[in-house]
Amino acid sequence: MYELDLLRFFAASMVAIFHLTTHYADLDEAIPFGWVGVQIFFVLSGFVIANSSENVGAGRFLKSRVLRLYPAAMITTVIGAALLWTGTGGPGVGRVAVENSFFIRPVGPWIARSYWTLPIEMFFYLLVFALIRLNIHNRLERLAIFLSFLSIPYNVYLLGGELAWWDDPGLIWNYGPINIPLIRHGQFFALGIFIWLASRNGGKMNHRFLFVLAAAMSAVEIWLTASFETAPARGNDLTTSTLYLEALGVWVLAVVFLYCSAVGVIRIPARQGAGRRPSLRSLLRTLGLATYPLYLVHESFAARIIPFLRDRGGLPDSLSVAGSYVATVIASVVIVKFMEARLKTLMSALIDRLVALARRLPPAAPRAERNDSRWRGL
């Protein structure tokens, strides 16, 4: 589905430009709602993982997820660390941050802010893996129902604190490990699964109430994030309501686009390229694959490219950010075409060899039976 590649690239670009304009240049937040690209990613992940886990064994599914996450993360970590170590440096570029990013550990620091979502994705993958391993009937439908309710208590409780319904100094709203078990973002993954189920059912939504419930909880989470992003400590003049409406509007349009693409209402035309010119679908597929490296490495690239373009090239902030974004997209395509594919091949062969060796191991010796009369009859 090339439409998903377009949506994936759009979401990654929003996050990248949001980070570049707020962290590296004085552009007064050109797209202050860009963080909602993460929430779009989570819905996409629910849809894509539901599709990729259909009629697939647990081992094959786990291998595909490992090969999807780790090669790009390893490459971008090495590149990002090299760029930051040879530059002006900054927070999160120490050895611990590099190790955490390289191995996708659940707790930071990482070399870039975007890494915080990867442990959440991994937890979702593990849930799907467990359901496949247990051979549970209608596993994806049951998982979507479970995730629809999972995030209600946490988000509603935090919303009550934001609206001053109660005062609890222990309220936690951050990007730490508490988010990993999906108590904050589970509803986004549920929406993606529901849309996938509808695509398999001719566009019919069998769980309309749960879909609306998950969408409502998604709106609550987006409000809470908007409130966090407009806190006085963030140093901007935006109001929560304005930022919320902008972010929610973009998110709703993305979800509608995903649904229309899933049920066949929107389709990218199959136009072939003339001669050596790539087709539209080939271009979208390349950009779709490049979104993951783009998502992970854009801050590291910007830390070196923006100062170079602005200070040495004399370009204004807007052109410096635009130049760093374009350079990062090109670098991401290079990573996908010439680096990630080769590392995937090597890791795939290594995984297959390790599995083959594990299957050749002799079975464990049986435990010695107890002859003591005290254990007879137990």
C-alpha positions in Angstrom: 0.0 0.0 0.0 2.0 3.0 -1.3 -0.5 5.3 0.3 0.8 4.3 3.7 4.4 5.1 2.5 3.2 8.6 1.7 1.4 8.9 5.1 4.5 7.5 6.9 6.8 10.0 5.2 4.4 12.8 6.0 4.4 11.9 9.7 8.2 11.5 9.9 8.7 14.9 8.2 6.3 16.6 10.7 8.3 15.3 13.6 11.6 16.2 12.0 10.6 19.7 11.1 9.1 20.2 14.6 12.4 19.2 16.2 14.5 21.3 13.9 12.5 24.4 14.2 12.1 24.2 18.0 15.5 23.0 19.0 18.0 24.3 16.5 16.6 27.5 15.0 14.7 30.5 16.1 11.7 30.1 13.9 9.1 30.5 16.7 7.7 27.0 16.0 6.9 26.9 12.4 4.7 23.8 12.9 4.1 23.6 16.6 1.8 20.6 16.2 4.5 18.5 14.5 4.8 16.2 17.5 1.4 14.6 16.5 3.3 12.7 13.9 4.2 10.3 16.7 0.5 9.6 17.3 0.0 9.1 13.6 2.9 6.6 13.6 1.2 4.6 16.4 -2.0 4.2 14.5 0.0 3.2 11.4 1.9 0.7 13.5 -1.3 -0.9 14.7 -2.5 -1.3 11.1 0.8 -2.5 9.6 1.6 -5.0 12.4 -2.0 -6.4 12.2 -1.5 -6.9 8.5 2.1 -8.4 8.8 1.1 -10.8 11.6 -1.7 -12.5 9.6 -1.0 -16.1 8.9 2.5 -15.8 10.1 4.3 -18.0 12.7 5.6 -16.5 15.9 9.3 -17.0 14.9 8.9 -15.4 11.5 7.0 -12.5 13.0 9.7 -11.9 15.6 12.5 -12.1 13.1 10.8 -9.6 10.8 10.3 -7.1 13.7 14.0 -7.4 14.8 15.1 -6.8 11.2 12.9 -3.8 10.9 14.0 -2.1 14.1 17.6 -2.9 14.8 19.6 -2.5 11.6 18.5 1.1 11.0 18.8 2.0 14.7 22.3 0.6 14.8 23.4 2.5 11.7 21.8 5.8 12.7 23.2 5.5 16.2 26.7 5.1 14.8 26.3 8.0 12.4 24.6 10.2 14.9 27.2 9.6 17.6 30.0 10.3 15.1 28.4 13.6 14.1 27.7 14.7 17.6 31.1 13.7 19.0 32.9 15.5 16.2 30.7 18.6 16.6 29.8 20.8 19.4 28.5 18.0 21.5 25.4 18.3 23.6 23.2 16.4 26.0 22.8 12.7 25.5 26.0 12.0 23.5 27.9 10.0 26.1 28.7 6.3 26.0 25.5 5.3 27.9 23.3 7.2 25.5 25.0 5.5 22.5 24.6 2.1 24.1 21.0 2.7 24.9 20.3 3.9 21.4 22.3 1.1 19.7 20.5 -1.7 21.6 17.1 0.1 21.9 17.1 -0.1 25.6 13.8 0.9 27.3 15.3 3.6 29.5 17.3 6.7 28.2 19.2 8.7 27.8 19.4 8.3 24.0 21.4 10.2 21.4 18.1 11.8 20.1 14.7 12.5 21.5 12.9 10.3 18.9 14.2 7.1 20.4 11.7 7.2 23.2 9.0 5.7 21.0 10.9 2.6 20.1 10.5 0.7 23.4 6.7 1.4 23.1 6.7 -0.1 19.6 8.7 -3.1 20.9 6.2 -3.7 23.7 3.4 -3.7 21.2 5.3 -6.2 19.0 5.8 -8.5 22.0 2.1 -8.5 22.8 1.4 -9.6 19.2 4.2 -12.1 19.3 2.7 -13.6 22.5 -0.8 -13.9 21.0 0.6 -15.6 17.9 2.7 -18.0 20.1 -0.3 -18.9 22.2 -2.4 -19.4 19.0 -5.3 -17.4 20.4 -8.3 -17.2 18.1 -9.2 -13.8 16.8 -6.1 -12.5 18.5 -5.9 -9.1 16.8 -9.6 -8.4 17.4 -9.2 -9.2 21.1 -6.0 -7.2 21.4 -7.7 -4.2 19.9 -10.5 -4.5 22.4 -8.0 -4.8 25.3 -6.0 -1.8 24.2 -9.1 0.3 23.8 -9.8 0.0 27.5 -6.2 -0.3 28.8 -5.4 3.4 28.4 -8.6 4.8 29.8 -7.7 5.0 33.5 -4.3 6.7 33.1 -5.4 9.3 30.5 -8.7 10.2 32.2 -7.0 10.5 35.6 -4.4 12.8 34.1 -7.0 14.8 32.3 -8.8 15.3 35.6 -5.6 16.7 37.0 -5.2 19.0 34.1 -8.7 20.3 34.5 -8.3 20.8 38.2 -10.9 18.2 39.1 -8.4 16.9 41.7 -4.9 17.8 42.9 -2.4 15.0 42.9 1.3 16.0 43.1 2.2 12.4 42.0 0.6 12.9 38.5 3.2 11.7 35.9 3.1 13.1 32.4 6.4 12.6 30.7 8.3 10.5 28.1 9.7 8.0 30.5 9.4 4.2 31.0 5.9 4.5 32.3 4.7 4.8 28.7 6.2 1.5 27.6 3.2 -0.8 28.7 0.8 1.2 26.5 -1.2 2.7 29.3 -0.9 6.1 27.6 -0.8 5.2 23.9 -2.6 1.8 23.6 -5.7 3.4 22.0 -3.7 4.5 19.0 -2.6 1.0 18.2 -6.2 -0.2 18.7 -7.4 2.2 16.1 -5.0 0.9 13.6 -6.1 -2.7 14.2 -9.8 -1.7 13.9 -9.1 0.0 10.6 -7.2 -3.2 9.4 -10.2 -5.3 10.5 -12.5 -3.0 8.6 -10.3 -3.4 5.5 -10.7 -7.2 5.7 -14.4 -6.8 6.1 -15.2 -4.7 3.1 -15.0 -1.4 5.0 -17.5 -2.4 7.6 -16.6 -1.5 11.2 -17.8 -4.3 13.5 -16.8 -2.5 16.7 -18.1 1.0 16.2 -18.4 1.8 19.8 -14.9 0.6 20.6 -13.6 2.5 17.6 -15.2 5.7 18.9 -14.0 5.0 22.4 -10.4 4.6 21.2 -10.7 7.8 19.1 -12.0 9.7 22.1 -9.1 8.5 24.3 -6.8 9.4 21.5 -8.2 12.9 21.5 -7.7 13.0 25.3 -4.0 12.0 24.9 -3.5 14.6 22.3 -5.0 17.3 24.6 -2.6 16.2 27.4 0.4 16.4 25.0 -0.7 19.8 23.8 -1.0 20.9 27.4 2.5 19.7 28.1 3.9 21.4 25.0 2.3 24.7 26.0 3.5 24.7 29.6 5.2 27.9 30.7 8.5 25.9 31.1 8.4 25.2 27.4 9.0 28.9 26.6 6.3 29.6 24.0 3.3 31.8 23.7 0.9 29.2 22.4 -2.4 28.4 24.1 -3.3 24.8 24.7 -6.7 25.0 22.9 -5.1 26.4 19.7 -2.3 23.9 19.6 -4.8 21.1 20.5 -7.1 21.9 17.6 -4.3 22.1 15.1 -2.8 18.8 16.3 -6.1 17.1 16.5 -7.1 18.3 13.0 -4.0 16.9 11.4 -4.3 13.6 13.3 -8.0 13.2 12.2 -7.1 13.9 8.6 -4.3 11.3 8.8 -6.6 8.7 10.3 -9.3 9.3 7.7 -6.7 9.1 4.9 -5.5 5.7 6.4 -9.0 4.4 6.5 -9.8 5.5 3.0 -6.6 3.9 1.8 -7.3 0.7 3.6 -10.7 0.2 2.1 -9.7 1.2 -1.4 -11.2 4.7 -1.7 -7.8 6.3 -2.2 -5.3 4.6 -4.5 -2.0 5.8 -5.8 -2.0 5.5 -9.7 0.3 2.9 -11.1 2.3 5.0 -13.5 5.5 3.6 -14.7 8.6 5.6 -15.1 9.9 6.3 -18.6 13.4 4.9 -19.3 15.4 5.2 -16.1 13.0 7.5 -14.4 11.5 5.8 -11.3 7.8 5.4 -11.1 5.7 7.2 -8.5 5.2 4.0 -6.6 8.9 3.3 -6.6 9.6 6.8 -5.2 6.9 6.5 -2.5 8.2 3.1 -1.5 11.8 4.4 -1.1 10.5 7.4 0.9 8.4 5.1 3.0 11.4 2.9 3.8 13.5 6.0 4.5 11.1 7.4 7.1 12.6 5.3 9.9 16.2 6.5 9.5 14.8 10.0 8.9 12.9 9.8 12.2 16.0 8.7 14.1 18.9 10.7 12.6 17.4 14.1 11.8 18.5 15.7 15.0 22.1 14.5 14.8 22.3 15.8 11.2 20.8 19.1 12.1 23.3 19.6 14.9 26.1 19.8 12.3 24.4 21.0 9.2 22.3 23.9 10.5 25.3 25.7 12.2 27.3 25.1 9.0 24.6 26.6 6.7 23.8 29.4 9.1 27.2 30.5 10.5 29.5 29.7 7.6 27.1 29.9 4.7 25.3 33.0 5.9 21.8 31.5 5.3 18.8 32.6 7.3 17.3 30.2 9.9 14.5 29.1 7.6 16.8 28.1 4.7 19.2 26.5 7.1 16.5 24.3 8.5 15.1 23.5 5.0 18.6 22.6 3.9 19.3 20.3 6.8 15.9 18.6 6.3 16.6 17.9 2.6 20.1 16.7 3.5 18.7 14.4 6.1 16.1 12.9 3.7 18.9 12.2 1.1 21.0 10.7 3.8 18.1 8.5 4.9 17.6 7.2 1.4 21.3 6.4 1.2 21.1 4.6 4.5 18.2 2.5 3.3 19.6 1.7 -0.2 23.2 1.0 0.6 23.6 0.3 4.3 20.4 -1.0 6.0 19.7 -3.5 3.3 23.2 -5.1 3.6 23.0 -5.2 7.4 19.6 -6.8 7.2 21.0 -9.5 5.0 23.8 -10.2 7.4 21.6 -10.1 10.5 19.0 -12.4 8.8 21.7 -15.0 8.0 23.0 -14.7 11.5 19.6 -15.3 13.0 18.9 -18.3 10.8 22.2 -19.8 11.8 21.6 -19.3 15.5 18.2 -20.8 15.2 19.6 -23.8 13.3 22.3 -24.3 16.0 19.7 -24.1 18.7 17.6 -26.8 17.1 20.6 -29.1 16.9 21.3 -28.9 20.7 20.6 -32.2 22.5 17.5 -32.2 24.7 18.1 -31.5 28.4 18.8 -34.6 30.5 15.7 -35.7 32.5 15.8 -34.8 36.2 16.7 -37.6 38.6 13.7 -39.2 40.3 13.5 -38.9 44.0 13.6 -42.2 45.9 13.0 -40.7 49.3 9.9 -42.2 50.8 8.8 -38.7 51.9 8.1 -37.8 48.3 6.1 -40.9 47.3 2.6 -40.2 46.4 3.1 -36.5 45.7 
